[in-house]
Amino acid sequence: MDAATFAISAFCLAGLRLGKLPKPTAPSTMVRDLIDGWHEFRSQQWIWSVILVWVFYGIFLFGPLIPLGAVLVSGDLGASAYGWMQTALGAGTLCGGVAALRLRPRRPLAAGAVAMFGFVLLPLAIAMHATLPLLLAAAWANGLVWAFWSIMWQTSVQTRVPPRMLNRMTSYEVLGSTGSLPIGQALAGPVAGVVGAERVLGTSVVVGVLGCAVLLIVPAVRNLRRVEEHTPVTD
C-alpha cells in the first residue's frame, strides 16, 4: 500500500507542465555547486538559525521521541494504543495541512514557532504516562503543529531562496536538520537505561520549549515576512 502511494505521486508529478529551463551561463561542477550552496546557506541568517535549533532538536527531542515513546506507550497501554497514537498523529497532520492552506500569516516562521510549542505535548503526555484519551489528544496536537510549521518553513524557503540556488542550499538544510536525528535515536536507549525514559522525555520537553523561544528571539526568524504571490524572488 505504501508503494502504491509513491506510484500515485509519480503519476501526479508526471502531469506537471514546466516551462523551459534556462541554460546555465557557465559550466558548473559538484564542488562549485557545494561552495555556492554553502555561501547561500551562510548568508541567510533565518535559515541557519532554524537549522541550528533543529540540530539540538534531533538529538534531544525528535531522536528520543520515537524509540522511547514506542516502549513506554506499548508498555503502559499495549501495542494497539501506540497504533492509535500514530493514527491520531496522522489525523492531526492532515488538519495542520488544511490550516496552513487557509491561514497565511504575515510572519510565517513566527507563527510556526508559536505553534511548535504544542509539539512538546506528546513527549510530555508519554513521560507522564497519560491515559489513552489524553495521549491521543496530545498526538493529534503534535501532528497538527508539525504540519503547520513544515508548510510555513518550506514555503519560506521556496519563495525566498533564488531558484538557481535552491537545490544547492537545500543540501545543507537537509543535512543540518536530519543529520543529528540518528545521534538522538542511538543515545536515547542507553541514556534512558541510566536515568530513566521519563527523564529523557522530560528533557525533550524542556529543549522543545527553549528551541521555540530561541526562534522567536532571533529577529531574522521572528520578523521574516511572507512573500506575496506577485513578488517572486529572482537572482
C-alpha positions in Angstrom: 0.0 0.0 0.0 2.9 2.3 0.8 4.4 1.6 -2.6 1.1 2.4 -4.3 1.1 5.9 -2.8 4.5 6.5 -4.4 3.1 5.4 -7.8 0.2 7.9 -7.4 2.8 10.6 -6.5 4.8 9.7 -9.7 1.6 10.0 -11.7 0.9 13.4 -10.3 4.4 14.6 -10.9 4.3 13.4 -14.5 1.3 15.6 -15.0 3.2 18.8 -14.1 3.8 21.1 -17.0 7.0 23.1 -16.5 8.4 25.8 -18.7 11.7 25.6 -20.5 14.7 25.7 -18.1 17.2 28.4 -18.8 20.6 27.2 -20.0 23.4 27.7 -17.5 25.5 30.7 -18.2 28.7 29.0 -17.2 29.8 25.4 -16.7 29.4 24.1 -13.1 30.9 21.3 -11.1 29.8 19.5 -7.9 32.5 21.3 -5.9 31.4 24.6 -7.3 27.8 23.9 -6.5 28.7 22.9 -2.9 30.6 26.1 -2.4 27.8 28.2 -3.9 25.3 26.4 -1.7 27.3 27.0 1.4 27.6 30.7 0.7 23.9 31.0 0.2 23.1 29.0 3.3 25.5 31.1 5.4 24.2 34.3 4.0 20.6 33.6 5.1 20.6 34.0 8.9 17.0 32.9 9.3 17.8 29.6 7.6 20.9 28.7 9.6 19.3 29.9 12.8 16.4 27.4 12.4 18.7 24.6 11.3 21.0 25.2 14.4 17.9 24.7 16.6 17.0 21.6 14.6 20.3 20.1 15.3 19.6 20.2 19.0 16.0 19.0 18.4 17.3 16.0 16.5 19.4 14.9 19.5 17.2 15.9 22.4 13.6 15.9 21.0 13.0 14.2 17.7 15.5 11.4 18.2 14.3 10.1 21.6 10.6 10.5 20.9 10.0 7.5 18.6 12.0 4.7 20.3 11.2 5.8 23.9 7.6 6.6 23.0 7.0 3.2 21.5 8.4 1.4 24.6 6.5 3.5 27.2 3.2 3.6 25.4 3.2 -0.1 24.5 4.3 -1.0 28.0 1.6 1.1 29.6 -1.4 0.8 27.3 -0.5 -2.0 24.9 0.7 -2.1 21.3 -2.7 -1.2 19.9 -2.6 2.1 21.9 0.7 3.0 20.1 -1.1 2.3 16.8 -4.0 4.6 17.8 -1.5 7.2 18.8 0.1 7.2 15.4 -3.4 7.4 13.8 -4.2 10.4 15.9 -0.9 12.0 14.9 -1.7 11.4 11.2 -5.1 12.9 11.6 -3.5 16.0 13.3 -1.1 16.3 10.4 -4.0 16.4 7.9 -5.7 19.1 10.0 -2.5 21.1 10.2 -2.0 21.0 6.5 -5.5 22.3 5.9 -5.0 25.0 8.5 -1.7 26.1 6.8 -3.5 26.3 3.4 -6.2 28.6 4.9 -4.1 30.7 7.3 -1.5 32.8 5.7 0.3 34.7 8.5 2.4 37.7 7.5 5.3 36.3 9.5 5.2 32.6 8.8 8.1 31.4 10.8 7.0 33.4 13.9 3.5 31.8 13.6 5.1 28.4 13.0 7.4 28.8 16.1 4.4 29.7 18.3 2.5 26.6 17.0 5.5 24.4 17.7 5.2 24.9 21.4 2.4 22.4 21.1 4.8 19.8 19.8 6.1 19.0 23.3 2.6 17.9 24.4 3.2 14.4 23.1 6.6 13.7 24.8 5.1 15.3 28.0 2.0 13.0 27.8 4.2 9.9 27.3 6.6 10.8 30.1 3.6 11.3 32.5 2.0 8.0 31.5 -1.2 9.8 30.4 -4.4 7.9 29.8 -5.3 6.9 26.2 -7.7 9.9 25.6 -5.1 12.4 26.7 -2.4 10.6 24.8 -4.5 10.7 21.6 -5.2 14.4 22.1 -1.5 15.2 22.5 -0.6 13.2 19.4 -3.3 15.0 17.4 -1.9 18.4 18.5 1.7 17.2 17.8 0.8 16.3 14.2 -1.2 19.5 13.7 1.6 21.8 14.7 4.3 19.8 12.9 2.4 20.0 9.6 1.7 23.7 10.1 5.4 24.5 10.9 6.6 22.4 8.0 4.5 24.2 5.5 5.4 27.6 6.9 9.1 26.6 6.7 9.1 25.1 3.2 7.0 27.9 1.8 9.5 30.4 3.1 12.5 28.5 1.7 10.9 28.0 -1.7 9.8 31.7 -2.1 12.9 33.4 -0.6 15.8 31.4 -1.9 16.7 32.2 -5.5 15.6 29.3 -7.7 19.1 28.9 -9.1 20.5 28.3 -5.6 17.6 26.4 -4.1 18.9 22.8 -4.6 22.5 23.8 -3.7 21.3 25.5 -0.4 18.8 22.8 0.4 21.5 20.1 0.6 22.9 21.9 3.7 19.5 22.5 5.1 18.6 18.8 4.9 22.0 17.7 6.3 21.6 20.0 9.3 18.0 19.2 10.0 18.3 15.4 9.8 21.9 14.7 10.4 21.6 14.8 14.2 18.5 12.6 14.3 20.3 9.3 14.3 22.5 10.5 17.2 19.4 11.2 19.3 18.0 7.8 18.4 21.2 6.0 19.2 21.7 7.7 22.5 18.0 7.5 23.7 18.2 3.9 24.8 21.5 3.9 26.7 20.7 7.2 28.4 17.2 6.1 29.3 18.7 2.9 30.8 20.7 5.1 33.2 18.4 7.9 34.1 15.0 6.6 33.0 13.0 7.1 29.9 10.7 9.6 31.7 13.6 11.9 32.5 14.9 11.8 28.9 11.5 12.8 27.5 11.2 15.4 30.2 14.5 16.9 28.9 12.9 16.7 25.4 10.0 18.9 26.6 12.4 21.5 28.1 14.6 21.6 24.9 11.5 21.8 22.7 10.2 24.9 24.7 13.6 26.5 24.7 14.1 25.9 21.0 10.8 27.7 20.2 11.7 30.6 22.4 15.1 30.9 20.6 13.3 31.0 17.2 11.1 33.8 18.5 14.0 35.7 20.0 16.1 35.8 16.8 15.0 38.8 14.8 15.8 37.3 11.4 13.4 34.4 12.1 10.7 36.3 14.0 10.5 39.2 11.5 10.7 37.2 8.3 7.7 38.3 6.1 5.7 36.2 3.7 6.5 36.8 0.1 3.4 37.9 -1.8 2.5 36.0 -5.0 3.1 39.0 -7.2 6.7 39.5 -5.9 8.6 36.4 -6.9 12.2 36.0 -5.7 14.8 36.3 -8.5 18.5 36.1 -8.8 
